[in-house]
Amino acid sequence: MRTTRTAVAALALALPLTLAACGSNDTSTGAGSSDTASSSSAPSSSSASPSESMTESASSDMPFGAACDAVPSSGKGSFDGMATDPVATAASNNPLLSTLVTAVGEAGLGDTLNSAEDITVFAPTNDAFKALPKKTLNAAMADPKGLLTTVLTNHVVEGRLTPEDLAGEHKTLSGKSIDVMGSGEDFTVDPGGATVICGNVQTANATVYIIDKVLVPKG
């Protein structure tokens, strides 16, 4: 009877160590209990890292910025709706960008923007146009194929710029350059010191950064 009890006790002590060894990546049978515990915790730590990376990657693909809350949550003007249409059509469904859409129509640039492949558009809000000096806005609207076209194409860059690629100097379709400063979710754009208030918005052929000022080229 004593022998049986001793065997049972030994088995009870050995079982947790056996299970721990099976759960470990360490295939060595000679490792002590402390080594087994150490190797068991290591996979747990490394497995958490890819999960965190996946979360960061997913979040970096999403629109960002305080004004994103003003974008409709559903319908053609929502983020999902805009993603299915080319950029000029997508903007026409977004109430934040109605003045920009009117200006694009006056300049006859709608088809040009819709047919372009892989562009980045810095899209001024309605309030951004309202903040322009009236004289400047009137002059641009009175010259749709000249000044207005120059101003609007100064907001378009070839290629889709991700947030990671956004900072730096970029040549626009107007032939002039804009400078983007910042990182993460905090960016400003010159000329004019515009702020990106809702960025990384996807359309069928463009990445859009909604800004709070019009980028009127110098000169």
Contacts in CASP RR format, 6 or more apart in sequence:
PFRMAT RR
TARGET T0000
AUTHOR 0000-0000-0000
METHOD contacts of the structure
MODEL  1
MRTTRTAVAALALALPLTLAACGSNDTSTGAGSSDTASSSSAPSSSSASP
SESMTESASSDMPFGAACDAVPSSGKGSFDGMATDPVATAASNNPLLSTL
VTAVGEAGLGDTLNSAEDITVFAPTNDAFKALPKKTLNAAMADPKGLLTT
VLTNHVVEGRLTPEDLAGEHKTLSGKSIDVMGSGEDFTVDPGGATVICGN
VQTANATVYIIDKVLVPKG
17 33 0 8 1.000
17 36 0 8 1.000
20 33 0 8 1.000
20 36 0 8 1.000
20 37 0 8 1.000
20 40 0 8 1.000
21 29 0 8 1.000
21 31 0 8 1.000
21 36 0 8 1.000
23 40 0 8 1.000
24 36 0 8 1.000
24 39 0 8 1.000
24 40 0 8 1.000
24 43 0 8 1.000
25 39 0 8 1.000
25 42 0 8 1.000
25 43 0 8 1.000
26 35 0 8 1.000
26 36 0 8 1.000
26 39 0 8 1.000
31 39 0 8 1.000
60 162 0 8 1.000
60 163 0 8 1.000
60 164 0 8 1.000
61 200 0 8 1.000
62 200 0 8 1.000
63 71 0 8 1.000
63 79 0 8 1.000
63 198 0 8 1.000
63 199 0 8 1.000
63 200 0 8 1.000
63 201 0 8 1.000
63 202 0 8 1.000
64 163 0 8 1.000
64 185 0 8 1.000
64 198 0 8 1.000
64 199 0 8 1.000
64 200 0 8 1.000
65 185 0 8 1.000
65 196 0 8 1.000
65 197 0 8 1.000
65 198 0 8 1.000
65 199 0 8 1.000
66 197 0 8 1.000
66 198 0 8 1.000
67 96 0 8 1.000
67 125 0 8 1.000
67 197 0 8 1.000
67 198 0 8 1.000
67 210 0 8 1.000
67 212 0 8 1.000
68 79 0 8 1.000
68 198 0 8 1.000
68 199 0 8 1.000
70 96 0 8 1.000
70 198 0 8 1.000
71 77 0 8 1.000
71 78 0 8 1.000
71 79 0 8 1.000
71 94 0 8 1.000
71 96 0 8 1.000
71 198 0 8 1.000
71 201 0 8 1.000
72 78 0 8 1.000
72 94 0 8 1.000
72 95 0 8 1.000
74 80 0 8 1.000
75 81 0 8 1.000
75 93 0 8 1.000
76 82 0 8 1.000
76 85 0 8 1.000
76 90 0 8 1.000
76 93 0 8 1.000
77 90 0 8 1.000
77 93 0 8 1.000
77 94 0 8 1.000
77 95 0 8 1.000
79 201 0 8 1.000
79 202 0 8 1.000
81 90 0 8 1.000
81 93 0 8 1.000
82 90 0 8 1.000
82 91 0 8 1.000
82 93 0 8 1.000
82 94 0 8 1.000
82 201 0 8 1.000
82 202 0 8 1.000
82 203 0 8 1.000
82 208 0 8 1.000
83 90 0 8 1.000
83 202 0 8 1.000
83 203 0 8 1.000
83 204 0 8 1.000
84 90 0 8 1.000
84 204 0 8 1.000
85 93 0 8 1.000
85 203 0 8 1.000
85 204 0 8 1.000
86 113 0 8 1.000
86 114 0 8 1.000
86 115 0 8 1.000
86 203 0 8 1.000
86 204 0 8 1.000
86 205 0 8 1.000
86 206 0 8 1.000
87 113 0 8 1.000
87 114 0 8 1.000
87 116 0 8 1.000
87 119 0 8 1.000
87 121 0 8 1.000
87 203 0 8 1.000
87 204 0 8 1.000
87 205 0 8 1.000
87 206 0 8 1.000
87 208 0 8 1.000
88 101 0 8 1.000
88 104 0 8 1.000
88 109 0 8 1.000
88 110 0 8 1.000
88 111 0 8 1.000
88 113 0 8 1.000
88 114 0 8 1.000
89 114 0 8 1.000
90 203 0 8 1.000
90 204 0 8 1.000
90 208 0 8 1.000
91 97 0 8 1.000
91 100 0 8 1.000
91 101 0 8 1.000
91 104 0 8 1.000
91 121 0 8 1.000
91 123 0 8 1.000
91 203 0 8 1.000
91 208 0 8 1.000
92 98 0 8 1.000
92 101 0 8 1.000
96 125 0 8 1.000
96 126 0 8 1.000
96 198 0 8 1.000
96 210 0 8 1.000
97 123 0 8 1.000
97 124 0 8 1.000
97 125 0 8 1.000
97 126 0 8 1.000
97 210 0 8 1.000
98 126 0 8 1.000
99 124 0 8 1.000
99 125 0 8 1.000
99 126 0 8 1.000
99 129 0 8 1.000
99 130 0 8 1.000
100 123 0 8 1.000
100 124 0 8 1.000
100 125 0 8 1.000
100 126 0 8 1.000
100 129 0 8 1.000
103 129 0 8 1.000
103 140 0 8 1.000
103 141 0 8 1.000
103 148 0 8 1.000
103 152 0 8 1.000
104 110 0 8 1.000
104 113 0 8 1.000
104 152 0 8 1.000
106 141 0 8 1.000
106 144 0 8 1.000
106 148 0 8 1.000
107 144 0 8 1.000
107 145 0 8 1.000
107 148 0 8 1.000
107 149 0 8 1.000
107 152 0 8 1.000
108 144 0 8 1.000
109 149 0 8 1.000
109 152 0 8 1.000
109 153 0 8 1.000
113 119 0 8 1.000
113 121 0 8 1.000
113 156 0 8 1.000
113 206 0 8 1.000
114 205 0 8 1.000
116 156 0 8 1.000
116 205 0 8 1.000
116 206 0 8 1.000
117 205 0 8 1.000
118 158 0 8 1.000
118 159 0 8 1.000
118 160 0 8 1.000
118 205 0 8 1.000
118 206 0 8 1.000
119 156 0 8 1.000
119 157 0 8 1.000
119 158 0 8 1.000
119 159 0 8 1.000
119 160 0 8 1.000
119 205 0 8 1.000
119 206 0 8 1.000
119 207 0 8 1.000
120 156 0 8 1.000
120 157 0 8 1.000
120 158 0 8 1.000
120 159 0 8 1.000
120 160 0 8 1.000
120 161 0 8 1.000
120 170 0 8 1.000
120 206 0 8 1.000
120 207 0 8 1.000
120 208 0 8 1.000
120 209 0 8 1.000
121 155 0 8 1.000
121 156 0 8 1.000
121 157 0 8 1.000
121 206 0 8 1.000
121 207 0 8 1.000
121 208 0 8 1.000
121 209 0 8 1.000
122 155 0 8 1.000
122 156 0 8 1.000
122 157 0 8 1.000
122 178 0 8 1.000
122 189 0 8 1.000
122 194 0 8 1.000
122 196 0 8 1.000
122 208 0 8 1.000
122 209 0 8 1.000
122 211 0 8 1.000
122 215 0 8 1.000
123 155 0 8 1.000
123 208 0 8 1.000
123 209 0 8 1.000
123 210 0 8 1.000
123 211 0 8 1.000
124 155 0 8 1.000
124 194 0 8 1.000
124 210 0 8 1.000
124 211 0 8 1.000
124 212 0 8 1.000
124 213 0 8 1.000
124 214 0 8 1.000
124 215 0 8 1.000
125 197 0 8 1.000
125 210 0 8 1.000
125 211 0 8 1.000
125 212 0 8 1.000
127 212 0 8 1.000
128 194 0 8 1.000
128 211 0 8 1.000
128 212 0 8 1.000
128 213 0 8 1.000
128 214 0 8 1.000
129 137 0 8 1.000
129 214 0 8 1.000
131 213 0 8 1.000
131 214 0 8 1.000
132 214 0 8 1.000
132 216 0 8 1.000
136 216 0 8 1.000
139 147 0 8 1.000
140 147 0 8 1.000
140 148 0 8 1.000
140 151 0 8 1.000
141 148 0 8 1.000
150 174 0 8 1.000
150 217 0 8 1.000
151 174 0 8 1.000
151 214 0 8 1.000
151 215 0 8 1.000
151 216 0 8 1.000
151 217 0 8 1.000
153 172 0 8 1.000
153 173 0 8 1.000
153 174 0 8 1.000
153 175 0 8 1.000
154 172 0 8 1.000
154 173 0 8 1.000
154 174 0 8 1.000
154 176 0 8 1.000
154 178 0 8 1.000
154 215 0 8 1.000
154 216 0 8 1.000
154 217 0 8 1.000
155 172 0 8 1.000
155 215 0 8 1.000
156 172 0 8 1.000
156 173 0 8 1.000
156 174 0 8 1.000
157 170 0 8 1.000
157 171 0 8 1.000
157 172 0 8 1.000
157 173 0 8 1.000
157 178 0 8 1.000
158 171 0 8 1.000
158 173 0 8 1.000
160 206 0 8 1.000
160 207 0 8 1.000
161 170 0 8 1.000
161 207 0 8 1.000
161 209 0 8 1.000
162 200 0 8 1.000
162 207 0 8 1.000
163 184 0 8 1.000
163 185 0 8 1.000
163 187 0 8 1.000
163 199 0 8 1.000
163 200 0 8 1.000
166 180 0 8 1.000
166 182 0 8 1.000
166 187 0 8 1.000
166 196 0 8 1.000
166 209 0 8 1.000
167 180 0 8 1.000
167 181 0 8 1.000
167 182 0 8 1.000
167 183 0 8 1.000
167 187 0 8 1.000
168 179 0 8 1.000
168 180 0 8 1.000
168 181 0 8 1.000
169 177 0 8 1.000
169 178 0 8 1.000
169 179 0 8 1.000
169 180 0 8 1.000
170 177 0 8 1.000
170 178 0 8 1.000
170 179 0 8 1.000
170 180 0 8 1.000
171 177 0 8 1.000
172 178 0 8 1.000
174 217 0 8 1.000
176 217 0 8 1.000
176 218 0 8 1.000
178 189 0 8 1.000
178 190 0 8 1.000
178 191 0 8 1.000
178 215 0 8 1.000
179 189 0 8 1.000
179 190 0 8 1.000
180 187 0 8 1.000
180 188 0 8 1.000
180 189 0 8 1.000
181 187 0 8 1.000
181 188 0 8 1.000
181 189 0 8 1.000
181 190 0 8 1.000
182 188 0 8 1.000
185 199 0 8 1.000
186 196 0 8 1.000
187 195 0 8 1.000
187 196 0 8 1.000
187 209 0 8 1.000
188 194 0 8 1.000
188 195 0 8 1.000
188 196 0 8 1.000
189 195 0 8 1.000
189 196 0 8 1.000
189 209 0 8 1.000
189 211 0 8 1.000
189 213 0 8 1.000
189 215 0 8 1.000
190 215 0 8 1.000
191 215 0 8 1.000
191 216 0 8 1.000
191 217 0 8 1.000
191 218 0 8 1.000
192 213 0 8 1.000
192 215 0 8 1.000
192 216 0 8 1.000
193 213 0 8 1.000
194 211 0 8 1.000
194 212 0 8 1.000
194 213 0 8 1.000
194 214 0 8 1.000
194 215 0 8 1.000
195 211 0 8 1.000
195 212 0 8 1.000
195 213 0 8 1.000
196 209 0 8 1.000
196 210 0 8 1.000
196 211 0 8 1.000
197 210 0 8 1.000
197 211 0 8 1.000
197 212 0 8 1.000
198 209 0 8 1.000
198 210 0 8 1.000
199 208 0 8 1.000
199 209 0 8 1.000
199 210 0 8 1.000
200 207 0 8 1.000
200 209 0 8 1.000
201 207 0 8 1.000
201 208 0 8 1.000
201 209 0 8 1.000
201 210 0 8 1.000
202 208 0 8 1.000
END
